[in-house]
Amino acid sequence: MSVLNEFLSNVVAEIINPIILLLSAGAFVVFLWGVFVFIKDAGDEGSRAEGKQAILWGLIGLVVIFGAYGIINVALGTFNQPDIQNTIQGTR
């Protein structure tokens, strides 16, 4: 069973954490781009609608990503693994 625990810890530390970080950064950039477009083109209704869409999808992306982060922590707790934050820091 310790082999499985070590494997799960390595998968989370080396694969899942970087993917979550990359997706979070992407969703945040989409959100910021939407805010930028919304403010820059405040007079143009079409561009404002485009900015609103980007803001909405950026927020949805962040909610989904952090929801996945929580689900992964629950799954790790089921297998008596440290949560993602402890895995990132290298503690067990």
C-alpha positions as CSV (number, residue, x, y, z in Angstrom):
1,M,0.0,0.0,0.0
2,S,2.9,2.4,0.6
3,V,3.8,2.1,-3.1
4,L,0.3,3.3,-4.1
5,N,0.6,6.1,-1.6
6,E,3.9,7.2,-2.9
7,F,2.7,7.0,-6.5
8,L,-0.4,9.1,-5.7
9,S,1.8,11.7,-4.0
10,N,4.1,11.9,-7.0
11,V,1.3,12.2,-9.4
12,V,-0.3,15.0,-7.5
13,A,3.1,16.8,-6.9
14,E,4.4,16.4,-10.5
15,I,1.4,16.4,-12.7
16,I,-1.8,17.7,-11.0
17,N,-0.3,20.7,-9.2
18,P,1.3,22.2,-12.3
19,I,-1.8,21.6,-14.4
20,I,-4.0,23.4,-11.8
21,L,-1.5,26.3,-11.6
22,L,-1.4,26.6,-15.4
23,L,-5.2,26.5,-15.8
24,S,-5.7,29.0,-12.9
25,A,-3.3,31.4,-14.5
26,G,-5.0,31.1,-17.8
27,A,-8.5,31.7,-16.3
28,F,-7.2,34.7,-14.4
29,V,-5.6,36.1,-17.6
30,V,-9.0,35.7,-19.4
31,F,-10.7,37.4,-16.6
32,L,-8.2,40.3,-16.6
33,W,-8.5,40.6,-20.4
34,G,-12.3,40.9,-20.1
35,V,-11.9,43.6,-17.5
36,F,-9.5,45.4,-19.8
37,V,-11.7,45.2,-22.9
38,F,-14.8,46.2,-20.8
39,I,-13.1,49.3,-19.5
40,K,-11.2,50.2,-22.7
41,D,-14.2,50.1,-25.0
42,A,-16.9,51.3,-22.5
43,G,-18.6,53.3,-25.2
44,D,-19.0,50.5,-27.7
45,E,-21.8,48.1,-26.7
46,G,-20.4,45.2,-28.8
47,S,-17.0,45.3,-27.2
48,R,-18.5,45.7,-23.7
49,A,-20.5,42.5,-24.3
50,E,-17.3,40.8,-25.4
51,G,-15.6,42.0,-22.2
52,K,-18.5,40.8,-20.1
53,Q,-18.3,37.3,-21.8
54,A,-14.6,37.1,-21.1
55,I,-15.1,38.1,-17.5
56,L,-17.9,35.5,-17.1
57,W,-15.8,32.7,-18.6
58,G,-12.8,33.7,-16.6
59,L,-14.8,33.5,-13.4
60,I,-16.4,30.2,-14.4
61,G,-13.0,28.8,-15.1
62,L,-11.7,29.8,-11.7
63,V,-14.7,28.3,-9.9
64,V,-14.3,25.0,-11.8
65,I,-10.5,24.9,-11.2
66,F,-10.8,25.6,-7.5
67,G,-13.7,23.1,-7.3
68,A,-11.4,20.5,-8.8
69,Y,-8.8,21.4,-6.3
70,G,-11.3,20.7,-3.5
71,I,-12.4,17.4,-5.0
72,I,-8.7,16.3,-5.3
73,N,-8.2,17.1,-1.7
74,V,-11.2,15.0,-0.7
75,A,-10.0,12.1,-2.8
76,L,-6.5,12.4,-1.3
77,G,-8.0,12.4,2.2
78,T,-9.9,9.2,1.2
79,F,-6.5,7.5,0.5
80,N,-4.9,8.9,3.7
81,Q,-2.7,11.2,1.6
82,P,-1.6,14.7,2.6
83,D,-3.7,17.5,1.0
84,I,-2.4,19.3,-2.1
85,Q,-0.9,22.2,-0.1
86,N,1.2,19.8,1.9
87,T,2.2,17.9,-1.2
88,I,3.3,21.2,-2.8
89,Q,5.5,22.0,0.2
90,G,6.9,18.5,0.2
91,T,5.7,17.6,3.7
92,R,3.9,14.4,4.6
